[in-house]
Amino acid sequence: MNAYVNIKHTPTSTRISSPLSRLFWLSCKHNEVISPLLGKPYKLLSIFEQWAFTEGITDKFSGDTLKTALERGSPTSVPY
């Protein structure tokens, strides 16, 4: 007897959790190279794309996703 399992496929979400956004923001804030660019996520994007290329990561990155993650991770009382 064959059993059939229905698997619901949902698109993978690119949204990251608040704790992960906080860790991401902290990493950027305490990195000498990129901390001056925290308020300029689209300039940061090219740095992350270069690092990804160097590591063999071929995912496409989005400036909007980066901006949202940094905004979400930033403590509200601490300006960029």
N, CA, C and O atoms as a GROMACS GRO file, in nm:
protein
  320
    1MET      N    1   0.084  -0.118   0.000
    1MET     CA    2   0.000   0.000   0.000
    1MET      C    3   0.089   0.124   0.000
    1MET      O    4   0.180   0.137   0.082
    2ASN      N    5   0.062   0.213  -0.091
    2ASN     CA    6   0.139   0.336  -0.100
    2ASN      C    7   0.072   0.447  -0.021
    2ASN      O    8  -0.049   0.468  -0.030
    3ALA      N    9   0.150   0.516   0.054
    3ALA     CA   10   0.098   0.631   0.128
    3ALA      C   11   0.143   0.758   0.058
    3ALA      O   12   0.260   0.774   0.023
    4TYR      N   13   0.051   0.847   0.038
    4TYR     CA   14   0.082   0.975  -0.025
    4TYR      C   15   0.078   1.085   0.080
    4TYR      O   16  -0.016   1.094   0.159
    5VAL      N   17   0.178   1.165   0.078
    5VAL     CA   18   0.185   1.274   0.173
    5VAL      C   19   0.177   1.405   0.095
    5VAL      O   20   0.254   1.429   0.003
    6ASN      N   21   0.084   1.486   0.134
    6ASN     CA   22   0.074   1.618   0.071
    6ASN      C   23   0.166   1.713   0.145
    6ASN      O   24   0.154   1.735   0.265
    7ILE      N   25   0.257   1.768   0.071
    7ILE     CA   26   0.349   1.864   0.130
    7ILE      C   27   0.317   2.000   0.074
    7ILE      O   28   0.318   2.021  -0.048
    8LYS      N   29   0.288   2.091   0.162
    8LYS     CA   30   0.257   2.226   0.119
    8LYS      C   31   0.388   2.304   0.106
    8LYS      O   32   0.462   2.319   0.203
    9HIS      N   33   0.416   2.352  -0.012
    9HIS     CA   34   0.536   2.430  -0.036
    9HIS      C   35   0.502   2.577  -0.025
    9HIS      O   36   0.413   2.628  -0.093
   10THR      N   37   0.574   2.645   0.061
   10THR     CA   38   0.555   2.789   0.074
   10THR      C   39   0.684   2.857   0.033
   10THR      O   40   0.792   2.803   0.055
   11PRO      N   41   0.673   2.974  -0.024
   11PRO     CA   42   0.795   3.045  -0.062
   11PRO      C   43   0.880   3.073   0.060
   11PRO      O   44   0.828   3.102   0.168
   12THR      N   45   1.009   3.065   0.044
   12THR     CA   46   1.100   3.093   0.153
   12THR      C   47   1.096   3.241   0.185
   12THR      O   48   1.106   3.325   0.096
   13SER      N   49   1.081   3.271   0.311
   13SER     CA   50   1.076   3.411   0.353
   13SER      C   51   1.217   3.466   0.366
   13SER      O   52   1.308   3.398   0.413
   14THR      N   53   1.234   3.590   0.325
   14THR     CA   54   1.365   3.655   0.341
   14THR      C   55   1.367   3.740   0.467
   14THR      O   56   1.468   3.804   0.496
   15ARG      N   57   1.259   3.742   0.539
   15ARG     CA   58   1.252   3.822   0.661
   15ARG      C   59   1.330   3.751   0.772
   15ARG      O   60   1.322   3.630   0.788
   16ILE      N   61   1.406   3.830   0.847
   16ILE     CA   62   1.481   3.772   0.958
   16ILE      C   63   1.419   3.817   1.090
   16ILE      O   64   1.354   3.920   1.096
   17SER      N   65   1.441   3.738   1.192
   17SER     CA   66   1.381   3.766   1.322
   17SER      C   67   1.443   3.890   1.386
   17SER      O   68   1.551   3.934   1.347
   18SER      N   69   1.372   3.946   1.484
   18SER     CA   70   1.424   4.063   1.555
   18SER      C   71   1.556   4.033   1.626
   18SER      O   72   1.648   4.115   1.616
   19PRO      N   73   1.570   3.919   1.696
   19PRO     CA   74   1.699   3.892   1.759
   19PRO      C   75   1.813   3.881   1.658
   19PRO      O   76   1.924   3.927   1.684
   20LEU      N   77   1.786   3.820   1.543
   20LEU     CA   78   1.889   3.810   1.440
   20LEU      C   79   1.920   3.948   1.381
   20LEU      O   80   2.035   3.978   1.349
   21SER      N   81   1.818   4.031   1.366
   21SER     CA   82   1.840   4.168   1.319
   21SER      C   83   1.927   4.246   1.417
   21SER      O   84   2.013   4.323   1.376
   22ARG      N   85   1.905   4.225   1.546
   22ARG     CA   86   1.987   4.292   1.648
   22ARG      C   87   2.133   4.246   1.639
   22ARG      O   88   2.224   4.328   1.645
   23LEU      N   89   2.153   4.116   1.624
   23LEU     CA   90   2.290   4.065   1.611
   23LEU      C   91   2.357   4.120   1.485
   23LEU      O   92   2.475   4.154   1.487
   24PHE      N   93   2.282   4.127   1.378
   24PHE     CA   94   2.334   4.181   1.253
   24PHE      C   95   2.373   4.328   1.271
   24PHE      O   96   2.481   4.370   1.228
   25TRP      N   97   2.285   4.407   1.333
   25TRP     CA   98   2.313   4.548   1.357
   25TRP      C   99   2.438   4.563   1.444
   25TRP      O  100   2.525   4.645   1.415
   26LEU      N  101   2.446   4.484   1.551
   26LEU     CA  102   2.564   4.490   1.640
   26LEU      C  103   2.692   4.455   1.565
   26LEU      O  104   2.795   4.520   1.584
   27SER      N  105   2.686   4.355   1.480
   27SER     CA  106   2.803   4.316   1.401
   27SER      C  107   2.849   4.430   1.312
   27SER      O  108   2.968   4.460   1.303
   28CYS      N  109   2.754   4.494   1.248
   28CYS     CA  110   2.788   4.607   1.160
   28CYS      C  111   2.838   4.726   1.240
   28CYS      O  112   2.935   4.791   1.201
   29LYS      N  113   2.774   4.753   1.352
   29LYS     CA  114   2.810   4.868   1.436
   29LYS      C  115   2.953   4.856   1.487
   29LYS      O  116   3.024   4.956   1.497
   30HIS      N  117   2.996   4.735   1.519
   30HIS     CA  118   3.129   4.714   1.579
   30HIS      C  119   3.233   4.669   1.478
   30HIS      O  120   3.340   4.621   1.516
   31ASN      N  121   3.205   4.683   1.350
   31ASN     CA  122   3.301   4.652   1.245
   31ASN      C  123   3.355   4.785   1.192
   31ASN      O  124   3.280   4.865   1.136
   32GLU      N  125   3.486   4.807   1.210
   32GLU     CA  126   3.547   4.935   1.171
   32GLU      C  127   3.524   4.972   1.026
   32GLU      O  128   3.506   5.089   0.992
   33VAL      N  129   3.523   4.872   0.940
   33VAL     CA  130   3.512   4.897   0.796
   33VAL      C  131   3.372   4.946   0.759
   33VAL      O  132   3.359   5.038   0.678
   34ILE      N  133   3.270   4.885   0.817
   34ILE     CA  134   3.135   4.915   0.771
   34ILE      C  135   3.052   5.001   0.865
   34ILE      O  136   2.947   5.051   0.824
   35SER      N  137   3.094   5.021   0.988
   35SER     CA  138   3.012   5.100   1.080
   35SER      C  139   2.983   5.241   1.030
   35SER      O  140   2.873   5.291   1.055
   36PRO      N  141   3.076   5.308   0.960
   36PRO     CA  142   3.042   5.441   0.909
   36PRO      C  143   2.930   5.439   0.804
   36PRO      O  144   2.872   5.544   0.772
   37LEU      N  145   2.900   5.322   0.750
   37LEU     CA  146   2.799   5.312   0.645
   37LEU      C  147   2.664   5.260   0.696
   37LEU      O  148   2.576   5.229   0.615
   38LEU      N  149   2.647   5.250   0.827
   38LEU     CA  150   2.521   5.197   0.880
   38LEU      C  151   2.399   5.274   0.830
   38LEU      O  152   2.294   5.214   0.807
   39GLY      N  153   2.412   5.402   0.812
   39GLY     CA  154   2.301   5.483   0.764
   39GLY      C  155   2.289   5.483   0.612
   39GLY      O  156   2.203   5.552   0.556
   40LYS      N  157   2.374   5.408   0.546
   40LYS     CA  158   2.375   5.402   0.399
   40LYS      C  159   2.372   5.257   0.352
   40LYS      O  160   2.470   5.208   0.296
   41PRO      N  161   2.261   5.188   0.376
   41PRO     CA  162   2.256   5.044   0.348
   41PRO      C  163   2.284   5.007   0.203
   41PRO      O  164   2.334   4.898   0.175
   42TYR      N  165   2.254   5.097   0.110
   42TYR     CA  166   2.279   5.063  -0.031
   42TYR      C  167   2.428   5.064  -0.063
   42TYR      O  168   2.472   4.995  -0.155
   43LYS      N  169   2.507   5.141   0.013
   43LYS     CA  170   2.652   5.136  -0.003
   43LYS      C  171   2.708   5.011   0.065
   43LYS      O  172   2.805   4.952   0.019
   44LEU      N  173   2.645   4.971   0.175
   44LEU     CA  174   2.684   4.848   0.244
   44LEU      C  175   2.661   4.726   0.156
   44LEU      O  176   2.736   4.629   0.162
   45LEU      N  177   2.558   4.732   0.076
   45LEU     CA  178   2.520   4.618  -0.008
   45LEU      C  179   2.636   4.571  -0.094
   45LEU      O  180   2.660   4.451  -0.105
   46SER      N  181   2.708   4.663  -0.155
   46SER     CA  182   2.819   4.622  -0.243
   46SER      C  183   2.931   4.554  -0.164
   46SER      O  184   2.998   4.464  -0.216
   47ILE      N  185   2.950   4.595  -0.039
   47ILE     CA  186   3.051   4.530   0.046
   47ILE      C  187   3.008   4.386   0.074
   47ILE      O  188   3.089   4.293   0.060
   48PHE      N  189   2.882   4.367   0.113
   48PHE     CA  190   2.833   4.232   0.141
   48PHE      C  191   2.836   4.145   0.016
   48PHE      O  192   2.866   4.026   0.024
   49GLU      N  193   2.804   4.204  -0.098
   49GLU     CA  194   2.809   4.127  -0.223
   49GLU      C  195   2.952   4.083  -0.255
   49GLU      O  196   2.973   3.971  -0.302
   50GLN      N  197   3.048   4.169  -0.231
   50GLN     CA  198   3.188   4.133  -0.256
   50GLN      C  199   3.233   4.023  -0.160
   50GLN      O  200   3.298   3.927  -0.201
   51TRP      N  201   3.197   4.037  -0.032
   51TRP     CA  202   3.233   3.933   0.065
   51TRP      C  203   3.169   3.801   0.027
   51TRP      O  204   3.234   3.696   0.033
   52ALA      N  205   3.042   3.803  -0.014
   52ALA     CA  206   2.972   3.681  -0.054
   52ALA      C  207   3.041   3.618  -0.175
   52ALA      O  208   3.063   3.497  -0.177
   53PHE      N  209   3.076   3.699  -0.273
   53PHE     CA  210   3.144   3.649  -0.393
   53PHE      C  211   3.275   3.580  -0.355
   53PHE      O  212   3.307   3.472  -0.406
   54THR      N  213   3.350   3.643  -0.265
   54THR     CA  214   3.478   3.587  -0.220
   54THR      C  215   3.459   3.452  -0.153
   54THR      O  216   3.544   3.363  -0.165
   55GLU      N  217   3.347   3.435  -0.082
   55GLU     CA  218   3.318   3.310  -0.011
   55GLU      C  219   3.243   3.209  -0.097
   55GLU      O  220   3.211   3.100  -0.050
   56GLY      N  221   3.215   3.244  -0.221
   56GLY     CA  222   3.145   3.151  -0.309
   56GLY      C  223   2.995   3.150  -0.291
   56GLY      O  224   2.928   3.058  -0.338
   57ILE      N  225   2.941   3.250  -0.225
   57ILE     CA  226   2.796   3.260  -0.204
   57ILE      C  227   2.737   3.332  -0.325
   57ILE      O  228   2.780   3.442  -0.361
   58THR      N  229   2.637   3.270  -0.386
   58THR     CA  230   2.582   3.326  -0.509
   58THR      C  231   2.442   3.384  -0.492
   58THR      O  232   2.378   3.423  -0.590
   59ASP      N  233   2.394   3.391  -0.368
   59ASP     CA  234   2.261   3.447  -0.343
   59ASP      C  235   2.256   3.592  -0.387
   59ASP      O  236   2.356   3.664  -0.383
   60LYS      N  237   2.139   3.635  -0.429
   60LYS     CA  238   2.116   3.775  -0.462
   60LYS      C  239   2.077   3.848  -0.334
   60LYS      O  240   1.996   3.798  -0.256
   61PHE      N  241   2.134   3.963  -0.314
   61PHE     CA  242   2.102   4.043  -0.196
   61PHE      C  243   2.019   4.163  -0.236
   61PHE      O  244   2.026   4.209  -0.350
   62SER      N  245   1.941   4.212  -0.143
   62SER     CA  246   1.853   4.325  -0.169
   62SER      C  247   1.888   4.440  -0.076
   62SER      O  248   1.902   4.421   0.045
   63GLY      N  249   1.901   4.558  -0.132
   63GLY     CA  250   1.926   4.676  -0.051
   63GLY      C  251   1.810   4.704   0.043
   63GLY      O  252   1.832   4.748   0.156
   64ASP      N  253   1.688   4.678  -0.002
   64ASP     CA  254   1.571   4.700   0.083
   64ASP      C  255   1.571   4.604   0.202
   64ASP      O  256   1.538   4.644   0.314
   65THR      N  257   1.607   4.479   0.178
   65THR     CA  258   1.613   4.381   0.287
   65THR      C  259   1.720   4.421   0.387
   65THR      O  260   1.699   4.412   0.508
   66LEU      N  261   1.835   4.464   0.338
   66LEU     CA  262   1.944   4.507   0.424
   66LEU      C  263   1.901   4.627   0.507
   66LEU      O  264   1.924   4.632   0.628
   67LYS      N  265   1.839   4.724   0.443
   67LYS     CA  266   1.792   4.844   0.512
   67LYS      C  267   1.692   4.809   0.621
   67LYS      O  268   1.701   4.858   0.734
   68THR      N  269   1.596   4.723   0.588
   68THR     CA  270   1.494   4.681   0.684
   68THR      C  271   1.556   4.609   0.803
   68THR      O  272   1.519   4.633   0.918
   69ALA      N  273   1.650   4.519   0.776
   69ALA     CA  274   1.716   4.444   0.884
   69ALA      C  275   1.792   4.538   0.977
   69ALA      O  276   1.787   4.522   1.099
   70LEU      N  277   1.862   4.635   0.921
   70LEU     CA  278   1.936   4.730   1.004
   70LEU      C  279   1.843   4.819   1.085
   70LEU      O  280   1.870   4.846   1.202
   71GLU      N  281   1.734   4.864   1.024
   71GLU     CA  282   1.637   4.946   1.097
   71GLU      C  283   1.572   4.865   1.209
   71GLU      O  284   1.554   4.914   1.320
   72ARG      N  285   1.539   4.742   1.178
   72ARG     CA  286   1.474   4.656   1.277
   72ARG      C  287   1.568   4.620   1.391
   72ARG      O  288   1.524   4.606   1.506
   73GLY      N  289   1.696   4.606   1.361
   73GLY     CA  290   1.792   4.567   1.463
   73GLY      C  291   1.845   4.681   1.546
   73GLY      O  292   1.897   4.659   1.656
   74SER      N  293   1.833   4.802   1.496
   74SER     CA  294   1.887   4.918   1.566
   74SER      C  295   1.807   4.949   1.692
   74SER      O  296   1.684   4.954   1.689
   75PRO      N  297   1.877   4.970   1.804
   75PRO     CA  298   1.806   5.015   1.924
   75PRO      C  299   1.743   5.152   1.894
   75PRO      O  300   1.807   5.237   1.833
   76THR      N  301   1.620   5.172   1.935
   76THR     CA  302   1.552   5.297   1.902
   76THR      C  303   1.618   5.419   1.964
   76THR      O  304   1.605   5.530   1.912
   77SER      N  305   1.687   5.400   2.074
   77SER     CA  306   1.749   5.514   2.142
   77SER      C  307   1.888   5.546   2.089
   77SER      O  308   1.946   5.648   2.127
   78VAL      N  309   1.941   5.462   2.002
   78VAL     CA  310   2.076   5.483   1.951
   78VAL      C  311   2.069   5.520   1.804
   78VAL      O  312   2.032   5.436   1.722
   79PRO      N  313   2.106   5.645   1.768
   79PRO     CA  314   2.106   5.680   1.626
   79PRO      C  315   2.223   5.615   1.555
   79PRO      O  316   2.320   5.574   1.619
   80TYR      N  317   2.214   5.605   1.423
   80TYR     CA  318   2.322   5.548   1.342
   80TYR      C  319   2.447   5.629   1.358
   80TYR      O  320   2.549   5.597   1.298
   0.00000   0.00000   0.00000
